[in-house]
Amino acid sequence: MVEIDGHYVWSLTPLRDGRPSGGGFLVPWPGVLRPHLSGRGRVRVTDASGAAVLYDDEVGLGTGEGPLAVVDRAGHRLSVDKVGHLARSFAATDAAVRDEILAGTRRAIDDLREHAGVAAYLNYGALLGAVREGRMLAHDSDTDLCYLSAHTSPADIATESYRITRAMRARGWRVLRMSGGDVKLLLPLSDGRVCHIDVFSAFHVGDTFYQFGNRSGRLPREAIVPFSTITLHGHAFPAPRDPEAMLAFLYGPHWRRPDPSFKYADPPAGVRRLDGWLRGFRTEMGRWTEFHNGPRRAAVPKQPSAFAQWVAPQLGALPVADLGTGTGRDALWFASSGRRVAALDFSRASIGVVRRRARHRGLSLEVDQLILGELRSTLLHGTRLARDPHHLHARHLVGCLDPAALDQLWLLARMALRPGGGRLFLEFAVGEPGPDDGLVRRTPVEVVRRGIEASGGVVERLTTGPGDDMFDLPDPAVCRIRAAWPAPAAPKETR
C-alpha cells in the first residue's frame, strides 16, 4: 500500500503491476494519480497489512513545490479505487457520512423488495468487509447489492432489470444504467459527493451461476437463498445464506487474507457470454472517463474543427447530430449559429463536459448517451432520428469503434438518413491499425467504404490527404466522406 502524508492513495502488486528493474520491480504510477504528483510530502510504502514498512521518506515530485496531496477541488482526500478511478474511500469518510451510506443502502434494499419486486442482498466489498473485518473496507468507496433472478433467459433478465429501473425512478432514485443487467443508484451525501449503490443481477443458466461484475462459475442456489442476516456498523442487511461460500466464489480461497490491490481473474468464457447477452462491449469506457476527467482533455482545442467548418456549408436547414461528440467543440459551434443540435457520446464523462459547457455559454442542445456497441442503444437513437431527420457528423469516431460497433454505425445511419434525406459526414485517420494506437485508431478507407455500401449507402464524396488528429495536431493521412442512404426504388408493376 502507498500512503502520502499518512493518507492511503493506492495499492499494488509488484509482480503483477511492474517489471524487473535494478534487482527489484519498477511499478509506474497510475495515470489518474500523475496529475497530483507534484510537491513535497512523506511517501510510505507498506505490505498489505500495513505492518511491514518497505519505504518511508520525504520526497519531492514534479516541481517539488507546495504540498504533495491527492485531493479533489474541495480538498477531500482521494485514492485509487478497485476499477482504477480516483474516489473518496471509506478510510477518508466521516462516521456520520458512512452511516448515511449504510442507511441509504438499507433504503435501496427495502425499495427494491417492496416496489421493484426483487430481494437484494449485500455483496462484494461490503459483504467482505462485514464478514472478514466487521466494518467497511477502508479502501472501498461504494456499496454493492445483488438480486437472484428467477429467470434463465437473458431477454427476460434484461426486461426485469428495466422494470426495476422504472420502479426505482418512481421512488425518486436517480438511476444510472450500466448494462442490461446492472444499474447504479445515485445517493447524494451531506458532504457534497454522490455515492454509488451498485445493483447487479445474478442468475443461473444450467449449472452455471452468473453474477454481474463478471463473475461466473459453480455456486448453487442454496448457497444464496434463503438469506441470512449480517450486521455492518450497527445496520442489519440481508446476506447470502452461506456468506463464506459466496466470498470464496468472488475472491478465491484466500479471501480471508487482506489484499487492497486484489484484482478479479474473470473467466473469459463467462465475460464473453455476459457481454453478448446483456452488456454490449464497453472495454474502453474507463479510458475515456479518465481522459475527460483528466488533464489531457485540456489539450483538445475549444474552437470548431476544420472538419466541422467544411461540413457546415453542406447542411442546409436540417439539424445535426454530432456522434462521438467528445468535448463538444463542434456540437457547441453548430449550436452557436442557432442550429438545432444533438450531441451524442458513449462516455458519461463526455456528456457531463458538454452539458457544463453548454450551460456556461447559454446554448441549447440535446445531450444524450449513444452506445454503438449495444444494439438497443443504436436502435433507440436510430428510431428517434428517423422520426426527426438530422444530418450525422462524426469526427474521429470511426477509429474508436470495433468491427461490431462500426456495423451498428452503418445501421444507425441507414435508419436515420433514409427517411429524411440527411447525410453522414465522416472524418477519420487512414491506414492499418498499429499495435497501440491509443484511444483513436487508424482505419483502412476500404473498410469504411465497404461498410457504407453493404448497408445500402452511397459514398457521394471521398477525399484523403493531410489533416488533423483529435488535438488538431498534423496527421499525414486523413479521410473525409459524405454518404447518403437513398430510399430503395419502388418495385415495378407487372401485369
C-alpha positions in Angstrom: 0.0 0.0 0.0 1.1 3.6 -0.7 0.4 6.5 1.6 1.2 10.2 1.2 1.4 12.1 4.5 -0.4 9.3 6.3 -3.3 9.0 3.8 -3.9 5.9 1.7 -3.7 6.6 -2.0 -3.0 3.3 -3.9 -2.4 -0.4 -3.6 -0.3 -2.5 -6.0 1.2 -6.0 -6.5 4.8 -5.6 -7.9 5.0 -8.9 -9.7 1.7 -8.2 -11.5 1.8 -4.5 -12.0 5.5 -3.9 -12.6 8.6 -5.1 -14.5 12.0 -6.2 -13.3 14.4 -3.3 -12.8 17.7 -3.0 -10.9 17.2 -6.1 -8.8 13.6 -5.2 -7.9 10.4 -4.2 -9.7 9.5 -0.9 -11.3 5.8 -0.1 -11.0 4.6 3.0 -12.8 2.3 5.4 -11.1 -1.4 5.1 -12.3 -2.3 7.6 -14.9 -5.1 9.0 -12.6 -2.5 9.9 -9.9 0.1 11.6 -12.1 -1.7 15.0 -12.3 -1.5 15.1 -8.5 2.2 14.1 -8.1 3.8 17.5 -7.8 5.1 18.8 -4.5 6.8 17.6 -1.3 5.4 15.0 1.1 6.1 11.9 3.0 5.6 8.7 1.0 5.2 5.5 2.9 5.0 2.0 1.3 3.9 -1.0 3.3 2.8 -4.5 2.9 -1.0 -5.2 2.6 -1.5 -5.3 6.3 0.5 -2.1 6.9 2.7 -3.9 9.4 5.9 -4.1 7.3 7.3 -0.8 6.2 9.1 -1.0 2.9 9.8 2.7 2.3 9.2 5.8 4.4 10.8 9.1 3.5 10.0 12.7 2.4 10.2 13.1 -1.3 9.8 15.9 -3.9 7.9 15.0 -7.1 7.3 17.1 -10.2 8.2 20.7 -9.4 8.8 19.8 -5.7 6.9 23.0 -4.7 3.9 23.0 -2.3 2.4 20.1 -0.5 2.1 16.7 -2.2 -1.5 15.7 -1.8 -4.1 13.7 -3.8 -7.2 15.7 -3.2 -10.3 17.0 -5.1 -11.1 20.7 -5.7 -12.7 20.9 -2.2 -9.6 19.4 -0.6 -11.1 16.0 0.1 -8.6 13.1 0.1 -8.8 10.7 -2.9 -7.4 7.3 -3.6 -7.4 4.8 -6.5 -10.4 2.5 -6.2 -10.8 -1.1 -7.4 -11.5 -0.1 -11.0 -8.7 2.4 -11.3 -10.6 5.6 -10.7 -9.9 8.3 -8.1 -12.6 8.3 -5.4 -13.1 9.1 -1.7 -12.6 5.9 0.2 -14.3 4.9 3.4 -11.0 5.5 5.2 -11.4 9.2 4.3 -15.1 9.3 5.2 -16.6 10.6 8.4 -18.6 8.2 10.6 -21.8 10.3 10.1 -21.4 10.2 6.3 -20.6 6.5 6.5 -23.9 6.0 8.3 -25.7 8.0 5.6 -24.3 5.5 3.0 -25.4 2.5 5.1 -28.9 3.9 5.7 -29.2 4.7 2.0 -28.2 1.2 1.1 -30.8 -0.2 3.5 -33.4 2.0 1.9 -32.4 0.8 -1.5 -32.9 -2.8 -0.4 -36.3 -2.0 1.0 -37.4 -0.2 -2.1 -36.1 -3.0 -4.3 -38.2 -5.5 -2.4 -41.4 -3.5 -1.8 -41.6 -1.6 -5.1 -39.5 -3.4 -7.6 -40.3 -7.0 -6.5 -36.8 -8.3 -6.1 -34.9 -9.4 -3.0 -31.4 -7.9 -2.8 -28.5 -9.0 -0.7 -25.3 -7.4 0.4 -22.3 -8.5 -1.7 -18.8 -7.8 -3.0 -16.7 -5.4 -0.8 -19.5 -4.6 1.6 -20.0 -8.3 2.3 -16.3 -8.9 2.5 -15.8 -6.1 5.0 -18.7 -7.2 7.1 -17.6 -10.9 7.3 -13.9 -10.5 7.5 -13.4 -7.3 9.4 -16.7 -6.4 10.9 -16.6 -3.0 9.2 -16.4 -1.4 5.8 -13.2 -2.0 3.9 -11.0 1.1 4.3 -10.0 1.2 0.6 -13.6 0.7 -0.7 -15.8 3.6 -1.9 -19.3 2.3 -2.7 -21.7 -0.5 -1.7 -22.8 -3.4 -3.8 -26.2 -5.2 -3.9 -27.2 -8.2 -5.9 -30.6 -9.9 -6.5 -31.0 -13.5 -7.6 -33.3 -13.6 -10.7 -35.7 -16.5 -11.2 -35.2 -16.1 -15.0 -32.7 -18.0 -17.1 -33.2 -16.2 -20.4 -31.0 -13.1 -21.0 -34.0 -11.4 -22.6 -36.2 -11.9 -19.5 -33.3 -10.8 -17.2 -32.9 -7.6 -19.2 -36.6 -6.9 -19.2 -36.7 -7.4 -15.4 -33.7 -5.0 -15.0 -35.5 -2.3 -17.0 -38.7 -2.8 -14.9 -36.6 -2.4 -11.8 -35.2 0.8 -13.1 -38.7 2.3 -13.7 -39.8 1.3 -10.3 -36.8 2.8 -8.5 -37.1 6.0 -10.5 -40.7 6.2 -9.5 -39.4 6.1 -5.9 -37.3 9.1 -6.5 -33.9 7.4 -7.1 -31.6 8.7 -9.7 -30.6 5.6 -11.7 -27.6 5.2 -14.0 -27.8 2.2 -16.3 -24.6 0.3 -16.9 -25.9 -2.6 -19.0 -28.9 -4.8 -19.5 -28.3 -6.4 -16.1 -26.8 -3.8 -13.7 -27.5 -0.2 -12.6 -26.2 2.3 -10.2 -28.4 4.1 -7.7 -27.0 7.6 -7.0 -27.2 8.6 -3.3 -26.4 12.3 -2.6 -24.5 12.7 0.7 -24.2 15.6 3.1 -20.5 16.2 2.3 -21.4 17.0 -1.3 -20.4 13.8 -3.1 -22.7 11.2 -4.6 -22.2 7.6 -3.5 -23.0 4.8 -5.9 -25.0 1.8 -4.8 -24.5 -0.9 -7.5 -27.4 -3.2 -8.1 -26.3 -6.3 -10.0 -28.5 -9.1 -11.4 -27.5 -12.7 -10.7 -28.9 -15.8 -12.3 -28.3 -19.5 -13.2 -28.2 -20.9 -16.7 -28.0 -24.6 -16.4 -25.4 -25.4 -13.8 -23.5 -22.1 -14.2 -24.1 -19.2 -11.9 -23.6 -15.7 -13.4 -23.4 -12.5 -11.3 -22.8 -9.1 -12.8 -19.4 -7.8 -12.1 -18.2 -10.6 -14.5 -18.4 -13.5 -12.0 -19.4 -16.9 -13.4 -18.8 -20.5 -12.2 -20.4 -23.0 -9.9 -22.4 -21.8 -6.9 -25.7 -23.5 -6.1 -28.9 -21.5 -5.5 -28.9 -23.0 -1.9 -25.8 -21.0 -1.1 -27.7 -17.8 -1.6 -31.3 -18.3 -0.5 -32.9 -18.2 1.9 -31.0 -15.2 3.1 -29.0 -14.9 6.3 -28.6 -11.5 8.2 -25.3 -9.7 8.7 -24.6 -6.5 10.6 -22.4 -3.7 9.4 -21.6 -0.8 11.7 -24.9 -1.4 13.5 -27.0 -1.7 10.4 -28.6 -5.1 9.6 -28.6 -6.4 6.0 -29.7 -9.5 4.1 -26.7 -11.6 3.0 -26.3 -14.9 1.1 -27.3 -17.9 3.1 -23.6 -19.1 3.1 -21.6 -15.8 3.0 -18.3 -17.7 3.1 -19.2 -19.8 0.0 -20.1 -16.5 -1.8 -16.8 -14.8 -0.8 -14.8 -17.8 -1.9 -16.7 -17.7 -5.2 -15.9 -14.0 -5.6 -12.4 -13.7 -4.3 -10.9 -17.2 -4.3 -9.8 -19.5 -1.4 -7.6 -16.8 0.2 -10.4 -14.2 0.7 -9.6 -14.0 4.4 -6.2 -12.5 3.7 -6.4 -8.7 3.2 -5.2 -7.6 -0.2 -6.2 -4.0 -1.1 -4.6 -4.5 -4.6 -6.8 -7.5 -5.4 -7.9 -7.9 -9.0 -10.5 -10.3 -10.2 -9.5 -13.2 -12.5 -12.7 -13.1 -14.6 -13.4 -16.3 -16.5 -13.0 -15.3 -20.2 -15.9 -17.5 -21.4 -18.2 -16.0 -18.8 -17.3 -12.5 -19.7 -17.9 -13.1 -23.4 -21.4 -14.5 -22.6 -22.3 -11.6 -20.3 -21.1 -9.2 -22.9 -23.1 -10.8 -25.6 -26.2 -11.4 -23.6 -26.7 -8.3 -21.6 -23.9 -5.8 -21.9 -22.6 -5.0 -25.3 -18.9 -4.1 -25.4 -17.6 -1.2 -23.3 -14.0 -2.1 -23.0 -12.7 1.5 -23.5 -15.3 3.4 -21.5 -13.0 3.6 -18.5 -10.2 5.0 -20.6 -12.4 7.7 -22.0 -13.7 8.6 -18.5 -10.1 9.0 -17.4 -9.4 11.2 -20.5 -12.4 13.5 -19.9 -11.8 13.8 -16.2 -8.1 14.3 -16.5 -5.6 16.8 -17.8 -5.4 15.6 -21.4 -8.9 17.0 -22.1 -7.4 20.5 -21.9 -5.3 19.7 -24.9 -8.3 19.5 -27.1 -9.0 22.9 -28.7 -12.2 24.6 -28.0 -12.7 26.3 -31.3 -14.5 24.3 -34.1 -12.5 21.7 -36.1 -11.6 22.3 -39.7 -13.8 19.4 -40.5 -16.9 21.0 -38.9 -16.2 24.1 -40.9 -16.0 22.0 -44.1 -19.3 20.3 -43.2 -21.3 23.4 -42.2 -22.0 24.8 -45.7 -23.4 21.4 -46.8 -26.0 21.2 -44.1 -28.9 23.2 -45.4 -31.8 23.6 -42.9 -31.6 20.2 -41.3 -30.4 19.9 -37.6 -27.2 17.9 -37.0 -26.4 15.0 -34.6 -22.7 15.0 -33.6 -21.8 11.4 -33.0 -18.9 10.8 -30.6 -19.1 14.4 -29.6 -16.2 14.2 -27.2 -15.6 17.6 -25.6 -18.5 19.0 -27.7 -16.3 21.6 -29.5 -18.1 21.0 -32.9 -21.6 20.5 -31.5 -21.4 23.7 -29.5 -20.2 25.6 -32.5 -23.1 24.3 -34.6 -25.5 25.3 -31.9 -24.0 28.8 -31.6 -25.4 29.6 -35.0 -28.9 28.8 -33.9 -29.0 25.3 -35.5 -30.7 22.5 -33.6 -28.1 20.1 -32.4 -27.9 16.7 -30.7 -24.6 15.8 -29.1 -24.2 12.1 -28.5 -21.4 10.1 -26.9 -21.0 6.8 -25.1 -18.9 8.3 -22.3 -20.9 9.8 -19.4 -17.9 11.9 -18.6 -18.1 13.5 -22.1 -21.8 14.1 -21.6 -21.1 15.9 -18.4 -18.4 18.1 -20.0 -20.7 19.1 -22.9 -23.6 19.9 -20.7 -21.5 22.1 -18.5 -20.0 23.9 -21.4 -23.4 24.4 -23.0 -24.8 25.9 -19.7 -21.7 28.2 -19.4 -22.3 29.5 -23.0 -26.1 29.7 -22.7 -26.6 27.3 -25.6 -29.4 24.9 -26.0 -28.6 21.4 -27.4 -29.8 17.9 -26.7 -27.1 15.8 -25.0 -27.5 12.1 -24.6 -25.7 8.8 -24.5 -25.3 6.6 -27.6 -23.5 3.3 -27.2 -22.9 1.8 -30.7 -21.6 -1.4 -29.1 -25.2 -2.1 -27.8 -27.9 -2.8 -30.3 -30.7 -1.5 -28.0 -29.0 2.0 -27.8 -28.4 2.0 -31.6 -32.0 1.1 -32.4 -33.4 3.6 -29.9 -31.5 6.6 -31.4 -32.0 5.3 -35.0 -35.7 5.3 -34.4 -35.7 8.8 -32.9 -33.6 10.2 -35.7 -35.8 8.5 -38.3 -38.8 10.5 -36.9 -36.8 13.7 -36.6 -34.4 13.9 -39.5 -30.8 15.1 -38.9 -27.5 15.1 -40.6 -24.9 12.9 -38.9 -21.5 14.4 -38.1 -18.7 12.1 -36.8 -15.1 13.2 -36.4 -12.6 10.5 -35.4 -15.4 8.3 -34.2 -14.7 5.5 -36.8 -11.2 4.9 -35.2 -12.8 4.3 -31.8 -15.1 1.5 -32.9 -14.5 -2.2 -33.1 -16.0 -4.1 -36.2 -19.3 -4.8 -34.5 -19.8 -1.2 -33.3 -18.8 0.0 -36.8 -21.5 -2.2 -38.3 -24.0 -0.6 -36.0 -22.9 2.9 -37.1 -24.0 2.0 -40.6 -27.3 0.6 -39.2 -27.9 3.9 -37.3 -27.1 5.9 -40.5 -29.5 3.8 -42.6 -32.3 4.2 -40.1 -31.7 7.9 -39.5 -30.9 9.1 -43.0 -33.0 7.1 -45.4 -36.4 8.7 -44.5 -35.3 12.3 -44.3 -32.5 12.7 -46.8 -29.8 13.7 -44.4 -26.1 13.0 -45.0 -23.4 11.2 -43.0 -20.2 13.2 -42.7 -17.1 11.3 -41.5 -13.5 12.2 -40.8 -11.0 9.5 -39.7 -7.3 8.7 -39.6 -6.4 6.4 -42.5 -4.2 3.3 -42.5 -3.7 -0.1 -40.9 -4.2 -0.1 -37.1 -0.9 -0.2 -35.2 -0.1 -2.3 -32.1 -1.1 0.6 -29.8 -2.9 3.5 -31.5 -4.3 4.8 -28.2 -7.9 5.8 -28.0 -8.3 6.6 -31.7 -7.0 4.0 -34.2 -6.3 4.2 -37.9 -8.9 2.6 -40.2 -8.5 1.4 -43.9 -10.6 3.5 -46.3 -11.9 0.4 -48.0 -13.3 -1.0 -44.7 -15.4 2.2 -44.3 -16.5 2.3 -47.9 -17.5 -1.4 -48.0 -19.4 -1.0 -44.7 -21.4 2.0 -46.1 -22.2 0.3 -49.4 -23.1 -3.0 -47.8 -25.7 -1.3 -45.7 -27.3 0.4 -48.7 -25.4 3.7 -48.5 -23.8 5.7 -51.4 -20.4 7.4 -51.0 -21.0 10.8 -52.6 -17.7 12.3 -51.8 -14.4 10.9 -50.6 -11.0 12.7 -50.1 -7.8 11.6 -48.4 -4.8 13.7 -47.6 -3.1 15.6 -44.7 -5.4 16.7 -41.9 -5.6 17.0 -38.1 -5.9 14.5 -35.2 -8.2 14.9 -32.3 -5.9 17.5 -30.8 -5.6 19.4 -34.1 -2.0 18.2 -34.5 -0.9 17.4 -38.1 -1.9 14.0 -39.3 -0.5 12.9 -42.7 -3.4 10.7 -43.7 -7.0 11.6 -43.0 -10.1 10.7 -45.0 -13.3 12.7 -45.3 -16.5 11.1 -46.6 -20.0 12.3 -47.3 -22.5 9.5 -47.7 -26.3 9.2 -48.3 -28.8 6.4 -47.8 -31.3 6.8 -50.7 -34.7 5.2 -50.3 -35.0 1.9 -52.1 -36.6 2.1 -55.5 -40.3 1.1 -55.7 -40.8 -2.3 -57.4 -42.0 -2.1 -61.0 -45.6 -3.1 -61.6 -46.2 -6.3 -63.5 -49.3 -7.0 -65.5 
